[in-house]
Amino acid sequence: MKTLIVFYSRTGTTRLVAQKIAEMVKGDLEEIKDTKNRDGIIGFLRSGYESARRKLTVIAETKYDPAQYDLVVIGTPVWAGNISSPTRTYMVKNKDRIKKVAFFCTLSLKDAPNIFKEMKEACQKEPIATAMFRRKDVIGNEYADKLKEFVSKIESQ
Ligand SMILES: Cc1cc2nc3c(=O)[nH]c(=O)nc-3n(C[C@H](O)[C@H](O)[C@H](O)COP(=O)(O)O)c2cc1C
């Protein structure tokens, strides 16, 4: 199965997970590049505001065409309980070019109850698998079991 892993990452956590998934499924990796400065407290506040309000941003042109893949795996950090605005922008732009989708997110808290519902609505597609990874587990490299479970779900499709 030809798989594309698409992610946005502000501070590297989501990138680590995306890279691991790409290695495990031998997929292509697409990093969403945002054009806004999200550094410092202003960047943090702007990011939270945009995500909570479901606002879009301007992202750089992407490398791969999702329509060329059997499955697109999309990963985002949770911002204000919601999809990071760069990831939402990618989803809205590409939803009609995605056949099958799987979602993952990284987050600091224990849960983000609405995140996959929001991702599903933004993509207008039911995911074949979802997974949530806590930042502390990713940084501490204690997420192998959860990752394996997610990847085996993807590969069984
Ligand atoms: C603007 C902003 C808002 C955030 N809101 C939440 C939140 O609502 N819930 C949560 O668990 N983590 C929240 N976080 C933490 C990130 O989701 C978490 O650190 C994530 O793993 C960062 O991913 P990254 O390193 O790929 O950018 C927020 C981070 C930022 C920058």
The ligand as an ORCA input file, in Angstrom:
! r2SCAN-3c Opt
* xyz 0 1
  C      -0.705     27.199     20.901
  C      -0.629     25.887     21.596
  C      -1.755     25.358     22.202
  C      -1.710     24.106     22.810
  N      -2.866     23.588     23.333
  C      -2.847     22.342     23.876
  C      -4.056     21.746     24.355
  O      -5.147     22.305     24.282
  N      -3.975     20.500     24.893
  C      -2.789     19.819     24.997
  O      -2.777     18.703     25.492
  N      -1.626     20.364     24.520
  C      -1.635     21.597     23.966
  N      -0.468     22.145     23.479
  C       0.774     21.352     23.557
  C       1.105     20.631     22.248
  O      -0.019     19.973     21.704
  C       2.174     19.559     22.457
  O       3.288     20.087     23.117
  C       2.587     18.932     21.137
  O       3.165     17.674     21.359
  C       3.570     19.812     20.380
  O       3.847     19.234     19.146
  P       5.057     19.750     18.232
  O       6.310     19.636     19.070
  O       5.079     18.818     17.088
  O       4.798     21.167     17.850
  C      -0.492     23.383     22.864
  C       0.655     23.943     22.283
  C       0.596     25.168     21.639
  C       1.828     25.725     20.986
*
